[in-house]
């Protein structure tokens, strides 16, 4: 019986190990339970979802949005706050991320209230928006994990 408990414990540990996913120009560590799907968002380059959480990666190319190349992430934050952004910005090293609620996300169900952690990463050719979110009712359960997922995002 002890051997069976050990096997079950090891299997549960393996399932919690995040998988490294990569796309055109990035890598990121997210739970294996998030599966790649297609996104309806025009600039989305990758979308991963489960019943409880999701990650959407959006790339805003400087060629199509030349004004973004001139704006620092600190300035982007200031413009958002002046524009009435209803959330909170936080900084962790070079990463600036926003925490907010959004009822229009819609990818976890029809118009459900979601809690979003959105990280901004400035690259050589684009600003990347990394959105990790869960249902608002699950905020306490997932908030730390959402931040870790966003922090694991790296440009290649």
N, C-alpha and C positions, 0 to 999 in steps of 0.2 A: 504494500500500500504506500509506503514511503517513496518508493521508486516512481509510482504513478504521480504522486504529488510533485516530485521533482520535475518530471517531464511536463506536467501542466504548467508549473511555474516558469520553466524555460520557454515554453511555447508562448505564454502570455508576454514574457519579456521580449521575445522576437517580434511579436505583433506591435509592440510599442516603439520599436526602433524606426525612426523616420527613414523614408526612402529619399534618395537624392534624385530629383527630377531635373531635366535640362531641356532647354528649348533654344531657339535661335538667339544666341547671345547671352544666355543666363543659366545659372544653376540655383537650386533651392532645395532645402530639406523640409519635407512635409510628411504627415502620417501616411502609411500605406493604405489606409481606408479611403483616402481621397483619390478618386479616379478621374482621369482626363476625359473631358467632354468638350463639345464645341460651345462657343459663346456667341450671343447675338450682338455683343458690343463690337463696333467697327474696328477699333484699334487694339482689341484684345489679341494677345499672341499666345496665351495659354490660360486654360481654365480647368480647375480641379474641384470636384465636389463630392459630398457625401450627404446623408440625410441630415446631419447636424452642423456641418461647416463647409466652407468653400474658400478657394483662393482664385483670384482673377488677376492676371498680369497684363497691364496695358502699356504699350510703348508709343510715346508721342514723339515722332521723328522731327528733328530740327528742319529738315527739308520742307515738310508740310506745315511746320509751326516754327518759323525762324525766330520769332520773338522769344521763345522759350530758351534758346541758346544763350541769350543775354541776361537771363534772370537767374540769380542764385537761389538756392533752396530757401535760404532765410528770407529773401525778398518775396518768394512765392508764398511763404507762410504769412508774411505781412499783408500781401494783397488779398489773400483768402480771408483774413481776419477783418480787414477793412470792408470787404464785400459781404460781410454778414455771416461768415462761416459759423455754424452752430455746433461746435465741438471743441476739442482741446488738442493742441499740438504738444508733442513731447520730443525730446532730443536724447539720443543714446549714441555717443561718439559722433560719427559723421552722419548717422541716420536721423532724419526728421520724420516723425510719423504722427498721423492724426488719429484721434479716437472720436467716433461719433455714431449716432443712430441714424438709420436710413430705412424708410419703409418702401422705397422704390427698387431695392436691389432685385427682388423677385426670383432669384435663381434657386432659392431653397424652398420655394413655393410661391403661390400667387400673393403678391403684395404683403408679405410677412414683414414684421418689424425685425430688423437685423442690427447687430452691433458690429461696427467695422473698425479695423485697424488698417490704415492706409499709409504705407511707407513710400517715400519719394527718393529715388536714386537718380542722380544726374550722371549720364554717360557721355561718351565722346560724340555720339550721333543722336541722342534722344534723352528725354526724361522718362523714367520708368515709374509707373504707379503700381505698387504691389498691394492688392486689397485682400486681406484675410478677414473672413467674417463668419458669424454664427447667428443663430436666432437670439434676439434680445433677452429672452427668458433664460438663455444658457450662458449669459455674459460671465457670471462668476466662475463657471466651470471651465470656460475656454479662453478667457482673456489673456492669461500668461502664455498659453500655447500659441495664440494668434500672434502675439508680439514676437515670440521665438521664431515662428515661421517666416515672418517678414524680415527679421534680423538675419536669417540664414540666406536671404537672396543675395547673389553675387553676380556681377557681370563677368563674362568670359573675356 
